[in-house]
Amino acid sequence: MSRSLASPSTKTSTPPDPKIPNPSPQNPRSVCMASSSPAPPGVMLAIHEKKTSPVDLYRSLRNYIAAHYSEREAQLLEDDLETVRQLRSDIEKPPESSPPDVRRDTLQAYARALALMEPRFPISPDRAHINTITFTWFDAFKPNKKAAQQNIHLEKAAVLFNLGAVYSQMGLAADRSSPAGLKQAFNCFQAAAGAFAFLRDNVSMKAAIGGATVDVSAECAGMLERLMLGQAQECFLEKVISDKLYSKVARQVGLYYEETYAALSVPPLSQHFDRTWTSHVQLKAAQFYAEACYRNALELHGIEEIAEEIARLKIGLDALTDAKKSSKGVAAPLLDAISRLEKNMNLNLERAVKENDRVYLMRVPAASSLTSLPASSHVKPVPMADVLDASKDKLFSTLVPDSSTKALSKYTEMVDDIIRTQAEKLQQGSEITRVKLREMELPDFIQVWKGNVSLPMDLKEDVEAVQISGGPSGLDTELQQLRDKRRVNQELLVQTEELLQIEAREDAQFRTQFGTRWTRPQSSTLTKNLQDRLNRFAGNLKQATDSDARIERAVRDNMELMSILDHHPIESALPRLARPIMFLDGNENAIVGALKQSVWQLETLGAQRAGLEDMLKEMKRKDDILPKLMTNTGSNEDLFKKEISKYDQICEEIAQNIEAQEQLLLQIQAQNDDFAAAFNLEDYKVSRERCYKQIAAAIAKYQEINDNINEGLKFYGTLQDAITNVKQQCSDFVMTRNIQCREMIEDVQRQMAGLNIAADAKTGYNYPLVGQSNPQSNVPRQPDPQSSPHPSHQQPPYTQPSGEQPRPGFSQPYVPYASSQQPPYHATPAAPYQHPPHEYGQPAYPGWRGSYYNAPPQQQSPYLPPPYSLPGQYPQQGSYYKHQ
């Protein structure tokens, strides 16, 4: 689709879909994430060329050559003049009259011709110059505005602008669905950026002197350079398949568009471009910033950093929401891409929040606490110096004598030597200042004297992390959580044991009552393995209790050390620079004031040096003596001496600056010695370092204790689920035994009352083996309340779950379930945890290998398989209990 520049030329393409890892049993949560759908279509821009009015260069240049050189010279240069006229004529033609690559070659050739013409043909209103040529160019973004100048600078600026525009059009026209087309677009946009950068750095300022249009200003050229770099980076992004690299590349795309938008938001560009242009760039900046957040969130999800994942997704969505408020007039494909990205991010955010609420319970960090997303640039402007180098062209080569060329080279070497020598002096002066101030720790100690103390950045970040997590004062709350979880586990264990004990007592009572008629297997033979498990759980809880006691003791023993971390702000815990009790001459403020003034003067000298270096470079850039050299009739040495004297004043200023700095450093050294003696800085440094070490030790101890508490909380959560699972198995066992008990009581009572049939009288109560059917036992009967010996333990009829086979009687050890899965507590060993020299007890339950309870693995049980083969559904090695 093609638009005017106010609504820029655009084109879309759909890049390949980035590869997303397939979900696997080791990463079951990956199936919950919204997979990265095909990347949104890339809506890109191309710049339209500037238009111009016709100019007859041939006649004016020929007249100048004839007047200032000779008619014969003019005749010899007819071919060169004709070449220039033809190039200018081709530039004046509409852009659509020739293919883009031909247009590009024409612009480059004409730019080189202008570089050769500039020193040879002085075009200006001056009567001694060529004053019959006026270049007129119209603004590319506002065609109703134009600029006309009688100098070659506007012509060069316009040609460079059009060269960048043609490169942008070639990049937009490339078929990015193919690798070759994508590479072509990538190279063209970088070349366009190079053209606009060359315009900004070399021509814009000169053209602006005569009143050029905004489109060739340094601000506009810089903006277009960033835009083209952004589009080149976007081309590179279209072939990236790695989420990690994709996030970095996308972030850099967003940064380029943000820089473009920033340039469009301030004068002179803010009043020069149509609103749709600005909206497009703003929305693209938000799109790729959100894309970077989205891809970074996918990485965070993979490593289970759910809290930061939620924060990143929210930040990206907020950026999209803000940008969409001003999206009026933006291309529809771009809005579609934004909507698709927003949908995926919302889906992942919803799922991440659910996971966090149900499993992780992590605190979502504030946006301000997150580090900036990393960016990775893979583009740079193509240098135009080589492309536009006219040193090998022969155009008008006969107009400048070799002697003049050599003389100009000699003068250039003289200037370069001055610039190089003075720049080295300035750099050495800045380095000396930096080293001396660092040795004296200035101006840091002045800030300390004012009371503005601060921690080293890395230590401060660690303290802030501790305070955010609750600090030492919050450890009591975490310890209480540990106690509560331990109590819950103990209560669950007692309840489970009581279930088996009650059933065993009832079975023993009936066995005593009915004697040999009570042929059902004893409870102890069926529940031995369950009892063994419960006993092991009890042993685990006892060991865990010992470990908890060690943690609580560590908290008590180290609370005094860690209490320093509860200072808000932490700088309040740092020592203060003690003021002297008495000054004999009462000049405390005078010493500090003089030192502050000297340091400020030193900073001022540093700023002056930066300005002097910029002045040197600017003088060299503007130093063009070729016209004078070509028209000079005297000695070249005299001309050089006169021209080089322009640098004397700035060289003198540099020398004065360096000398003043040397004197000021000596003065500061003496003043700092007085300051150190008056305020006893050496003792303060020792006290400060001691405080730093105390804070570092407190952080290390807090992190150690907090890690142990977290391991304990995870352990109790895992153990609670395990006990709950066994409790359910015991409940099922007791229910089944109660049903069988009622049936057996009825049969025994019938035998005793003489109601048994003859077969039953001979054989007694026959319990079918496992796998045989027993219609009577398969249909539970409601016992007679009056004949039930234990009405207090009545239970509702046992209903077999749908789809299951009825359970047989108990002529053999009870095996209600058969499962090939592993016991539910055989967790995968966790990665070794680096503890302090002391250890935290024995393993809390068999199979646990967490860093909280580190002990040798338990021996395999010598008993036969348990009557209840526990389902292997717990604990799954999910993302929360992840053991390496």
N, C-alpha and C positions, 0 to 999 in steps of 0.2 A: 504494500500500500504506500502511496506517495502523498506527501503533504507539503505545505509551505514550511519555511523554517520556523515560523512561530508555532506551527504544529508540525514538528520535524518529520522528515522522511523516516518511515519505519518498516521493518520487516521482521517476521517471526520465523522461528524454526524450533523443532522439538528435538533436543539432544537425547543421546542414549540414556536409558534408565539405569541409574546407579545400582550396583549389585548390593543386595541386602543379604546378610547371613541367613541361611535356612535354620528354622527352629530345630532343636535337637533335644534328646532326653536330658542331656546335661544342662540345657538352658531352656526349660519348659516355658519360662516367662516370655521368651521372645515371640511366642505366637500371639501374645496379647497386644503387642505393639502394632501401631499402624505402620505398615511397611511403606517405604519411600516409593510413592507412585512416580510415574515418569516425570522428569524435571519440567517445570513450567516453560512454556514457549519463551524464547528470548526476544523481546521487543527491543530493537536497536535503532539508532538514529544515524542519519547521514546529513551533511551540511551542504546547502546549496552554494554555488559560486557567486562571487560578486560580479556585477555587470559594470561595463565601462563605456565611455564615449570614444569614438575614433580619434587617433592622433597620428599626424604625419611626421614620423621621426626622420625619415630619409632626408628631406629637404633641409631641415634645421641643422642636422648633424653634418651634412655635406658642406653647408655654408660655413659652419664653425671651423671645419678642417681646412677649407680653402683660405679662410681669413687668418687663422692662427698658425697654420703650417705652410701649405702651398697648394696650388691647384693640382699639381702633379700628384701630391700625396692623396688628395681627394679622389683622383682618378684611379690610383692604385687600390684604394679601399672601397671601390664601387661594389664589389661582391659582398664585403662585410656589411656595408650599408643596406644592400638589398636583403641580406639575411635578416638583419634586424627589422626591416620593414615587414618582411613576410611573417616573422614570428609575432610581431605586434598585431598584424592583421588576423592571424590565426587565433590569437587571444581574444580579439574582439568578436569573433563568431560565437553564436549560441552554443552552449555546452553540448546540446544534443546533436550537433552537426558532425561530431566525430566520436569514435569509441573512447571509453574512459582511459584505456592504456595509452592511446595516441595523445589524448588530451594531457595526460600526466607527463609524457615525454616532452611535449611542446612547452609546458610550463617550466619544467626543469631546464630546458635549453634556454628559454628566455630569461630565467633567473640568473643563469651563469652569464648571459650576455649583459644583463644589467650590472652584475658585479664588475665586469670589465669596462663598462661604459662609465661607471661612477667616478673613478679617478681621472678619466681622460676628458670627460665632457661635463664641465660645471654647469648644471641646469639650475637657474635661479633668476629672480627679477633683475639682478644686477646687469647693467648695460654691457659690462665686459664679458658676461657669461652668455649662455644660450637662454635667452629670455622669451623665446617664441613658442616654447612647448609648455602646455598645461595639461597635466594628467587629471582626469576626472573619473572617480569611482563611486558607485552607489553602495549603500549599506546592504549587506546580505540579509539582515534580519528585518530592516525597515527600508524597503526599496525607495521610499519617497525622500529619504535623506541621502545627501551626497557630500563629497569633499573634493575640492580642486586645489592642486598645489603645483607650483613651478619648481619642483625639485624631484629627484629620483627616488626619495625615500618612500613616498606614498605608493609609487609604482611597485617598488620591491615588496612593500608590505602586502599590497593587494595580490601580487603574484604568489607569494608564500601562502597567503590565506587560501587562495583557490587551489593550490597544490594540496594542502591539507584536506580541503573539501573533496577533491577528486579521489584522494586515497580513501576517505570515509565512504564515498559512494561505491567504490570498488569493493570495500569490505562488506557493505550492506548487500550488494548484488551477489556475493559469493553464496554458493549452495552449501550451507553448513550441515546438511544432512549426510554429506560424504566427508571422509577424512581429508581429502585433498581440498575441498571447499572450505572446511573448517580451518585448515592451516592457512589458506589464502586470506580468509577474513581476519584471522589472528595477526598475520603479518601486515595487512593493509591498515588495520586500526593502529598498530604500533607506529607505522610510517606516518600516519596522519598526526599522531601525537608528536612525533619528531618534527614535523613541519610547523605545527603550532608552537612548539617549544622554541624552535629556531626563530620564529617570528617574534615571540615575546622577548627573547634574550638579545637579539641583534638589531631589530628594525623598528619595533613598536615605538620606542622612546623617540627615535629620530622623526618618525612620521607624525607623532603627536605634536611636535613643535609647530608644525604648520597647520594644525587643526584637522586631524584625520577623524574618520567616523569611529564609532564605538567598537565596531566589529573587529578592527585591527589594533585595538588598544592592548596594552600588556595584560590588563585584567581579563579581557575576553579571551585572548590567546591562551592564557593560563587555564582558564575555565575549560576551554575546548580540549586542551591537552589532557586534563584529568578525565574528561568525559571519554575521550578516545582510549585512554589507558583502562578505564573501567570496562569498556566494551571489549577490548582485547583480553582482559582478565576473565570476562564472562565467557569468551570463546574457549579459553583454556579450561574453565570450569565445566564446560559441556562434555569434556572427555574424561573427567575425573570420576572414578568409581568408588574410591575409598571414603567412608564417612569422615574419618579423621582429617584427611587432606581436604576433603570437600568443605568441611567447616572452615578451615583456615583460608582456603581460596575464596569461598563465598564471603567471608568477613572482609577480605581485601577488596573484593568487588564493591561491597557496601561502603567501604572507606573512600574509594575513588568517587562514588556517586555522592557521598556526603560532602566531600571537598567541592565537587561541582555545584551542589546545592548551596553550599555556603557562599561561593562566589556569586551565584545568581541572586542571593538574598541581600546584597549590599550594593550601594551605588558604585559605578555607574550602570551596572548590569540590571539592577532590580527594577529600574524604570524603562529598560530597553527591550525586554523579552516578554512575549505573551505569557499569560498565566499558565496555559496548558504546558508550555515548555518546563516551567518551574515545577508544576505538579508531577509531570512525568519523571523528572530526575528525583524529586523527593520520594515518590512512591517506589522507584527502583532502589533507592538507598534503603528504605524500610524493608523491601522485599528480601534483599540479600542479607541484611542484618538478621531478619527473622529466620532466613534459611540457615544461616550460620548457627543461630541458637537451636534450631530444630535438629540439625545434624549433630551438634554438640550434645544435645539431650539424648539422642540415640546412643552415643558413646557412654554417657553417664548411666543410662539404663543398663547397658551391658555389664558395667562394673558395679551395679547396684547402689549408685549414688543417687537415690530417689529424690532426696530433698533438693539437691542442686538441680536435678533434672526438672523438677516442678518449677523452680525459680527461673531457670533459663527459658522454659516454654512460656511462662507468664510474661517475661520481659519481651520476648519476640512478638507475642500476640499484642501487647500494648503498643509496640512500635507500628505494627500493621494498622491497628485501630486509629492511631493518631494520624498516620499518613493518609488513610482512606477518607478522612474528613475533607481533604482538599484535593480530591481526585477527579474533579469535574473536567471533562474533556480528554481524559487519558484514554489511550487505545484500549479497546475491549479485550484483546488477548492478554494484555497485561493485567487487567482487572480479574480475568478468569484465572490466571496463574496465581494471583494473590488469594483469591477465594479458595482455590484448591489447597494451597499451602496452609491457609488458616484452618481449613477443615481438618487436615491431618494433624496439625498441632493441637487443636482442641480435643481431638480423639485421644491422642497420646496423653494430654494433660489430664483428661478425665480418668483414664485408666491408671496413670501414675498416682493421682490423688487417692483413688480407691485402694491401691496397693499400700500406700503409706498409711492410710487410716486403719486398714485391717491388719497389716503385718508389721510394717517398719516403725511407725510412730515416730518418725524423724521430724525434727524442727526445720521448717523451710527457711533458709537464710534470706535476709533482706537483700534486695537488688544492689544496694550500695555496698554490701560486704563482699560481693563477688568480684573476682578479678576480671579484667578485660579479656574478651575472647582473643586468642592468638590469631594473627593474620599472616598470610604467606603470599608475597607478590611474585608473580612469574612473568611480568611484562616490564618493558622499559621503552622509552621513546627511541626510535631509530635515529641515530645521529645523522643530521642533514649536511654536516660540514663536508663529508666526502661526496655526497650526492651532488652538492651545489659547488664543489670545488672547480673553479674555472682556470686553475693554474696551467692546465694542459691545453686549454682552448687557444686557438691562434687568432681569435677575433680582435682586430685593431692592435695587434701586437707591434706593428711598426710605428705606432704613435708615441710610444714611450721608449726613449733611448736606453740601451743597456746600462749606461753610466748612471742614469737616474734610478734604475731598478736596484743596482748595487748600492748606490748611495742611500736609498730608502732602507735597504736591508741593514746597512751599517747603523743607521739611526735607530732602527727597531732594536738592534742588539744593545745599544747604549741604554735605551729605555728599560729593556728587560733586566739589565744588570742592576739598575737603580731599584726597580720594583722588587727584585729578588733579595737584594741586600737589606732594604728597609723592612721587608716583610719578615725576614729572619730576626732582625732586632726586636720587632714587635712581639713575635712569638716567644723569644727568649725572655723578654720582660714579663710576659704573662705567666710563663712557667715558673720563673723565680718567685713571683708573688704568691702563686698557689702553694709552692713548697714551703716558703717561710711562714705563711699563715697557718698551714697545717701543723707545722712544728710547734707553733705557739698556741694551737687550738683556739684561734680567733676566727670569726667573732663569736664562737660558741660560748666562751667564758663570759663574755659581756651579757649574753642572754641569760646565763646562769645567775649572774649578779642581779639581773632584773627579776629573777624568780622564775624564769621560763626554762625549767629543766625538762629534759626529755630522755627517754630510753632509746637505745639502738633499735632500729626499725625491726629487725628480726625478733628481738626479745619482746618488743611491744606487741607484735602480731601474736606471739605465743600467749602473752598475758590476756589479750583480748579474747582469744579463743577459749581460754579457761573461764573467763568471766561470763562469756556468752553461755557456756555450758552449765553455769550455776555457781562455779567457784567452790572453795573449801566449805563455805557455809551451807552449800547445797548438798554436801555429802551425807548429812544426817537423813535427809529425805530419801536419798537413794538407799541408805542402809536400812531404813524402815521398810522400803519396798522389798529388800532382800529378806527381812524377817517375815513380812507378810506372805511372801511366796513360799518360804520354808514352812510356815505354819499351815498353809493350804495343803501342801504336799503331805505333811504329817497327818492332818485330819483325813485326807483321802485314803491314806494307807491304813489308818485305824478302821475306817468304815469298810474298806475292802476285806480286811482280816475278820471283822465281825460277821460279815456275810457268810464266810466259810465256817466260822466257829459255830454259829447258830445252826447251820445245816448239819454239821457234824454231831452236835448235841442231840438234835432231833433223831438223826439216824441211829445213834447209840441207844436212845430211849426206846425206839421201836424194836431194835434188835434185842434189848433186854426183855421187853414186853412179850414179843412173839417167839423168841428163841430160834430154833432151827427152821421154823417156817419163814423167817425173814432172810431170804436167800439173796437179797440184793448186795452187790459189792460194797465194802466199807468206804466211807467218804475219804478216809486218809489215803487209800490206795489210788484214788482218782485225782486227788488235789495235791499230791506231793510236789509236782513240778510247779504248780501255781504257788504253793507255799514257799518253795525255794526262791521263786522270783520275788515274792513279797519280802522274804527275808533279806534278799540282796538289796532290794530297794531301801529297806530299813537301815542296812549297813551303809548304803550310799548317803542317806540323809544324815546319819551320824557323822560320817566323814565330812560332808558338806557343812554341817554345823561347826565343826572344828575349823574349817577354812574360813567360814564367816567370822568366827571369833578372832582369827588372826587379822582379818581385814579391819574389824572394829578396833582391835588393839593398835594396828598401824595408823588408823585415823587419829586415835587419841594421842599416840606418841608423837605424831608429826603435825598435829594441828597448829602448834605454836609456829613451826617453820612455815607452814602453808598459809597462815593467816595474813601474811603480807600481800597475798594475791587478792584479798577482799578490799583493798584500798581502791576507791574510785575518786578521781582517776589514779592510776597506778603511780603517776609521777609524784603524788603526795607522799609516797613512801620513800622517795629518794632524799638523800641528805641535801641540805641547803648550804650555800656558801656563807660561812659564818663571817659576819662583819666584825672588824676589830673592836675590842672593848674600848680602846681609847687611842686617839691619834694625838701625838704630842703637838703637832702643828695644825690639827683639824682640817686636813686637806683630803679627806676620803673622797668626797664627790669630785674634787679637782683632778685626782688621779684617774678615776674612771672616766670622767668627762673628756679629759685630754686624750685618753686611749681611744674612746669612741670616735672622737673627731678625726684622729689620725687614720683609723680604719676606714671611715667614710671617705676621706680624701684619697686613700689608696684605691677604693672602689671607683671613684670618679676618674682617676687616671686610667684604670683599666677600660672604662667605657670610652674614654678619649682615644685609646689605642685602637679599639675596634673601629671607631669612626675614621681614624687616620688611614687604616688599611683599606677601608672602602673608598676613601677619597683617592688613594693611589690607583686602585683598579679603575675607578671612573675616569680619572685623568688619562690613563693609558687607552681606555676604550674610545675616548673622544679625540685622542691625539692623532690627527690625520694631516701630515705635512706634504702629502703627494702633490696637491695642486700648487703649493708654494714651491716645492722642489722642481716641478716641471716648468714653472714660469720664472724660476730664479736665474738671474743673470750674473750673480756674483759667485763667491766661493761657497761651496757646500759646507765646509768646515765652519765658516762664520754663521751660516744658517743653522747648523746643528747646535752650535754654542748658544745661540739666541733661543732656540726652541727648547733645549734641554734645561735652560735656566728656569723654566716653568715649575720644575720639580724641586727647586732649591728651598722654597718656603716650607713645603710639607716635610722635607727631610730635616729641616731645622726644628720643626715642631716635634718630630719623632725623637730627635736627640734630646730636646728639653724634657720631654715626657719621661724618657728612660732615666735621665739624671735626677729628675724630681722624685722618681720612684725609689732610686737608690738611697737618697737622703731620707725619704719618708720611712723606709724600712728600718734604717738605723734608729730613727726616732721611736718607731713602734717597738722595737726590741727593748730599748731602754725603758719605755713606759710600761711594757708588759712585765719587765723584771720588778719594777716598783709595785705593780698591781699584784704579782704573785707573792711578793714578800708581805705586803700589807694584809692580804686575805688568806695567807697560808695555803696556797693552791696545792702544794704537794700533799698535805694532809687530806685535803678535799678529794684529790684524785684517788688516794688510797681508800677513803671511805666510800667513794662512789663505786669503785671496782668491787669492794666487799659487798655492797648492796646488790650490784649486778649479779654476783655469784649466788647470793642468797635467793634472789628471784629465780634464777635459772634452776637452782636446786629444788625450790618449792614447786616449780612447774613440772620438773621431772617426777617428783614424788607424787604430786596430784595426778598426773597422767597415769602413773603406775597403779595407784589405788583405784582410780576411776575405771581403768581397763579391767582390773580384777573384779570390781563390782558388776560391770557390764557382763563379764563372763559368767558370774554367778547368776545374774538374772536370766541369761540365756539358758543356763543349765537347769534352773528350777522350772522354767517354762517347758523345756523338753521333757523333764522328768514328770511334770504334772500330766502332760498328755499321755505319757507311757503308763502311769498309774491309773489314769482314767480308762485307758484301753483295757487294762487287766481287770479293773473293777467291773466293766461291762461284761467281760467274759465270765467273771464269777457270778454276776447276776443271772446271766443266761444259764449257767450250770445249776444254780440254786433253783431257778424256775423249773427246769427240766426235772430235777430230782423231786421237787414237790409234786409234780404231775404224776410221776411214776410212783411216788409214795402213796398218793391217794388210790391209785389203781391197785397197788399191792395190798393195801389195807382192806379194800373191798373183797379181794380174792381170799385173803387169809380169814376175814370174818365169815365168809361163806363156808370155807372149809370147817371152821370151828363150829358153825351152826348146822352143819350137815347138809348144806345146800350145794356142795360141789358135785359136779357130774363125776361118773366113775373114772373117766380118763384122767380127770384132774386129780382125783383122790389118789391115783397111783403115781402119777408123775410129779405132783406138786406144781408150783408156779413155774412155768417154762418161759424163760425170756429168750426170744429168738436171737440168733447171732447177727452180727453186723451184716447188713445186706439182705436179710430175710424180712418178710412182711409180717406184721401182726395187726390185723384189723382192729383188735380191741385196743391195743396201745396207741394206735394211730388216731383214734377218735377219743379225745379227752372227754371224761364224764364229770359232771358237776357233783362233787361229793355231798352226801347227806349231812347237813349241818349238825344234826343230832348225833350221828355216828362218828363224826370227825373227832379224833382225840385232841386235836390242837386247833381249835377254831381261831385262835389269835393269829395263826400263820396262814390262813386261807389266802389263796391268790386266785385271780381270774383264770379261766381256762386258757391254757397255752394254745395259741393259734399259730400254726406253722406258716412261715412267710410264703407268699405266692411264688411258685416256681421251684420250691425246695422239696426234697424227698423227706418223708416223715422219719423221725428219729427212732431207731430200734430201742428195745429194752436193754437192760444192763446185765446180760449173762457174761459179758467180757468187760475189760476196763473201758470206761466211757471215752469214746472218741467222736465227739459230735461234729468236728470239722476236720477236714484234711486240707492242708495248704502247703504248697511247695515254696512259699515265700520265706524269707529270712525273718527271724524274730524282730519285732519293731524297734528294738533298742540298739541294734548294731549299727551305730553311726559311723560314718567314714571318719578316720582320724583327722584332726585339725592340724594346721601348720604349727610347728613348734613355736611356743611363745617364750620370748626372752624375759625371764624373771630376774629379779634381784637375787642375791646369794641365797635367801631363804626360800623354801618350797611351801606350797599350799596344800599339804595333806595328800590323801589317797584318792583314787578315782571315785566319783560319786555314784556311778552305777556301771555295770559291765558294758564294755564297748565304748564308753565315753572317753574321748582322747583330747578334749579341749584344753586350751592353755590354762584354764582356771583350775582344773584338777588334773594334774599331770602325774600319772603313775603307770607301772607296767600293766600290760593287758592281763585280764583274769583268765584262769584256766577254763577249758571247756568242761561243762557239767558232766559228771560220770553217769548221770541217770538216763533212763530211757526217754524217748521223745515224750513231751508233755501230753496229757490227755486233751489239752486245748492247744492246737497249733495256732498261735496268735496271728491274726491277719497282718500282712506286711505293709499295710497302708501308712504306718507311722513309724518314725518320722520320715517323711520324704526329704531328700536332700535338696531343699528349695533354696531360694535366694537368701532367706533370713538366717537359717542355720547352715551356713556354708562352711564346710570343713575341708581344708586342703589335704 
